Amino acid sequence: MKRICFLTATMLLGAVTLTRAQIVNDNDIIVTDQQGHQEVIQLPEGMTMPFDSLMIQYNNKTFLSPDPDCNYKDFSPSYSKEEYIERLQRLPNIIEMPYNDEVQKVIDRYTGRFRQSVSTILGASNFYMPIFEQALEEYGLPLELKYLPVIESALNPKAVSRAGATGLWQFMLATGKHYGLEVNSLVDERCDPIKASYAAAQYLKDLYRIYGDWNLVIAAYNCGPENISKAIHRSNGQTDYWKIYPYLPKETRGYVPAFIAANYIMNYYCEHNICPMRTRLPAKTDTVMVSKNVHLEQIAAICNVDLDILRALNPQYRRNIVNGATKPSVLRLPTQAVNLFIDNEDSIYHYNADRLLKNRIEVAIEAPEEPVYVAPERSSRYVAKSSYRDSRHNGRKGRHDRAEKRGRKGRKGAAGGGGQSVTVKSGQTLSEIARRNHTTVAKLKKLNKIKGSTIQKGKKLKVK
């Protein structure tokens, strides 16, 4: 979707008058200017998401359903060019909404092939638009900017573009973090409807400080300020979107027309026989602060809230875990569930915690148990072949055996108690002591109540 860069700017030109456009495929439109030159314009990625894919990604089957009271026929009436122009001019907007053939083609796409997607977006908008309006109002921005997420993400808080832009407002990772959105293994605040909306409002305001023109701001939101600055430079300093149009990336050329078309369809869907879907998302919600890690399944079970509703209200939690142990974290609940959560907080934290929250707090490291070494028995054939050598060295072997017995006797005497204990010497390990005394490390540790694997020089160890 957009490739947002940080704010740098100069200004640019290039005139284009759109006279005829035709649809190539779901993603592109061919535009022909007055000189007969043709070029392919890309629609924003959020517009071209297949309806079935949208249903799957956004769990629409769970909380959106057709409105049985809406009996519109499934076709779009035809209107004159003058009617479209007049409707666009009636919108109570600060941002200009001019008409041209490219805008018309995007409107036709919304009212034709994308009718079901528009129905889905309208159903979700009942929940999200108040959030967008509040953030825009707080930053003093035009409220018609609330329709940017319609073309960015089709109001899917989990939407991810091919370039990695994420959430309703399609923030790239670096830009999201620049505007205070946290992203880690458990949380992605680019998917948080409220935090992302305030970050987007701040970003839009920063862009307006640079360009002072809302069409350029909207274009920069899509392709980044650097691309707008290049287009301004190549057009000899023109600062009108429609003048720098030929120098913009292909998707950005279709972005402002798509924004105008989104404003049109979100206000005039009835005139095109489009029925909004009904949503099960609660109209009233509230938040609680969570100071421990808690899984959404734990909350759903104890507070009797549909798990899919909880996920939809808290799309920023990537693994269904609210990471309150890291820092106090916000949990959004239907209003009627807030008191249930407060009254049953301990029960919620303990419900199936071993299964749902598997991270162990502490683990013991066990030393491997070493087996006692036992010399292999010689076969009779080996003894027969070795008898001559053994007889030759019998005297030497006898001397060696007597010396070894004296050594063992000395060691036993040094240990005291006839071999019942030994004194740890410098550099010795439990493995060595166990081997010398024909026992195992595990038995030594149990006999001497040793928990770790470290022993001190001079310490006496029981070996039997």
Secondary structure, DSSP 8 states (H G I E B T S, - for coil): -----------------EEEEEE-SSSEEEEEETT--EEEEE--GGGS--HHHHHHHHTHHHHEE--TT----SS-----HHHHHHHHHHS--SS-----HHHHHHHHHHHTTTHHHHHHHHHHHHHHHHHHHHHHHHTT--GGGGGHHHHHHTT-TT-B-TT--BTTTTB-HHHHHHTT--BSSSBBGGG-HHHHHHHHHHHHHHHHHHH--HHHHHHHHHH-HHHHHHHHHHTTT---HHHHGGGS-HHHHTHHHHHHHHHHHHHHSGGGT----EE-S-S-EEEEEE-SEEEHHHHHHHHT--HHHHHHH-TTBTTSEEETTTS-EEEEEEHHHHHHHHHTHHHHHHTTHHHH----S------------------HHHHHHHHHHHHHTHHHHHHHHHHHHHHHHHHHHHHSTTTTEEE--TT--HHHHHHHTT--HHHHHHHHT--SS---TT-EEE--
